[in-house]
Amino acid sequence: MINMKVKTICFAIGLLLAPMGMQAQVQYGQPTMQQDGFYQQWLMDYEATGNAINEVSEEYQAQVDKRGYPKKKTVKKKMALVEHYIDLLQTQLNDPRLGKDLDRGKVERKIGEWQTQLEDLQRLLKKI
C-alpha cells in the first residue's frame, strides 16, 4: 500500500516536471575536460543539489496531495536549493575551468527555466 503511494507520488512528480523540460540532471560525457579538484568539487555539489531538489520536490508533492498546498518551509527549502542550483549553472558558464566544450546555449536555457521556477515559487510563497 505504501509502496503504491510512493510510486503514485513519483509518477505525479514526473508528470509535473516533464512538461517543464527541466530536471535536475548532471551533464556527463565531457571527455576533454580536465578532471581536476575544482571540477570534481563542483560536480559533487551539482549532483548533491540536484538530488536534494528532487527529494524536496517529492516532499512538496506529498504535501500538495495531502493538504492541497505545500508548507511554507518546504517552499523556502526548495527555493534555496533552486537558487544554489542556478548559481552552480552560472559558475559552469563563467568559470574557464568548467567551460571547455560546453554547450552554452543549453546551460543558458536551463538557467532561464530554473529562474522561471524560482519566480513561480516566490509567487506561491506570497500566497500561502
C-alpha positions as CSV (number, residue, x, y, z in Angstrom):
1,M,0.0,0.0,0.0
2,I,2.8,2.4,1.0
3,N,4.8,1.3,-2.0
4,M,1.9,2.1,-4.3
5,K,1.6,5.6,-2.8
6,V,5.3,6.2,-3.3
7,K,5.0,5.1,-7.0
8,T,2.0,7.3,-7.5
9,I,3.8,10.3,-6.0
10,C,6.8,9.7,-8.1
11,F,4.7,9.4,-11.2
12,A,2.9,12.6,-10.4
13,I,6.1,14.5,-9.9
14,G,7.4,13.1,-13.2
15,L,4.3,14.4,-14.9
16,L,4.7,17.8,-13.3
17,L,8.3,18.2,-14.2
18,A,8.2,16.6,-17.7
19,P,6.4,19.5,-19.4
20,M,8.9,22.0,-18.0
21,G,11.7,20.0,-19.6
22,M,14.0,20.8,-16.7
23,Q,15.0,18.0,-14.5
24,A,17.9,18.3,-12.2
25,Q,20.4,16.4,-14.2
26,V,24.2,16.2,-14.4
27,Q,25.9,16.6,-17.7
28,Y,28.4,13.8,-18.1
29,G,30.5,12.9,-21.1
30,Q,32.8,15.8,-21.5
31,P,35.9,13.7,-22.2
32,T,38.2,16.6,-23.0
33,M,37.6,18.3,-19.6
34,Q,40.4,18.0,-17.1
35,Q,39.3,16.1,-14.0
36,D,40.9,18.5,-11.6
37,G,39.9,19.1,-8.0
38,F,37.8,22.1,-8.7
39,Y,35.7,20.3,-11.3
40,Q,35.3,17.3,-9.0
41,Q,34.1,19.5,-6.2
42,W,31.7,21.4,-8.5
43,L,30.3,18.2,-9.9
44,M,29.7,16.7,-6.4
45,D,27.9,19.9,-5.3
46,Y,25.9,19.9,-8.6
47,E,24.8,16.3,-8.2
48,A,24.0,16.7,-4.5
49,T,21.9,19.8,-5.2
50,G,20.1,18.1,-8.0
51,N,19.3,15.1,-5.8
52,A,18.2,17.4,-2.9
53,I,15.9,19.3,-5.3
54,N,14.3,16.0,-6.4
55,E,13.9,14.9,-2.7
56,V,12.3,18.2,-1.6
57,S,10.1,18.0,-4.8
58,E,8.7,14.7,-3.6
59,E,8.0,16.2,-0.1
60,Y,6.4,19.2,-1.8
61,Q,4.1,17.0,-3.9
62,A,3.2,14.8,-0.9
63,Q,2.1,18.0,1.0
64,V,0.1,19.2,-2.0
65,D,-1.6,15.8,-2.3
66,K,-2.4,15.8,1.4
67,R,-3.3,19.4,2.1
68,G,-3.9,21.0,-1.3
69,Y,-0.8,23.2,-0.9
70,P,2.8,22.9,0.3
71,K,4.1,24.1,3.6
72,K,6.0,27.4,3.7
73,K,9.1,25.8,5.0
74,T,9.1,23.3,2.1
75,V,8.7,26.1,-0.4
76,K,11.5,28.1,1.2
77,K,13.7,25.0,1.2
78,K,13.1,24.3,-2.4
79,M,13.7,28.0,-3.3
80,A,17.1,27.9,-1.5
81,L,18.1,24.8,-3.4
82,V,17.0,26.2,-6.8
83,E,18.9,29.4,-6.1
84,H,22.0,27.3,-5.4
85,Y,21.5,25.2,-8.5
86,I,21.2,28.4,-10.6
87,D,24.5,29.6,-9.0
88,L,26.2,26.4,-9.9
89,L,24.9,26.7,-13.5
90,Q,26.2,30.3,-13.6
91,T,29.6,29.1,-12.4
92,Q,29.6,26.5,-15.1
93,L,29.1,29.2,-17.7
94,N,31.6,31.7,-16.2
95,D,34.5,29.7,-14.9
96,P,37.0,28.7,-17.5
97,R,37.8,25.5,-15.6
98,L,34.3,24.3,-16.3
99,G,33.6,25.9,-19.7
100,K,35.6,23.6,-22.1
101,D,33.4,22.0,-24.7
102,L,30.3,23.5,-23.0
103,D,27.0,23.9,-24.9
104,R,26.5,27.5,-23.6
105,G,23.0,27.8,-25.1
106,K,21.8,24.7,-23.3
107,V,23.1,25.9,-20.0
108,E,21.6,29.4,-20.5
109,R,18.2,27.8,-21.3
110,K,18.5,25.7,-18.2
111,I,19.2,28.8,-16.1
112,G,16.2,30.5,-17.6
113,E,14.0,27.6,-16.9
114,W,15.2,27.3,-13.3
115,Q,14.8,31.1,-12.8
116,T,11.2,30.8,-14.0
117,Q,10.6,28.0,-11.5
118,L,12.1,30.2,-8.8
119,E,9.8,33.1,-9.7
120,D,6.8,30.7,-9.5
121,L,7.9,29.5,-6.1
122,Q,8.3,33.1,-4.9
123,R,4.7,33.9,-6.1
124,L,3.4,30.8,-4.4
125,L,5.2,31.7,-1.1
126,K,3.4,35.1,-1.1
127,K,0.0,33.3,-1.4
128,I,0.4,30.8,1.4
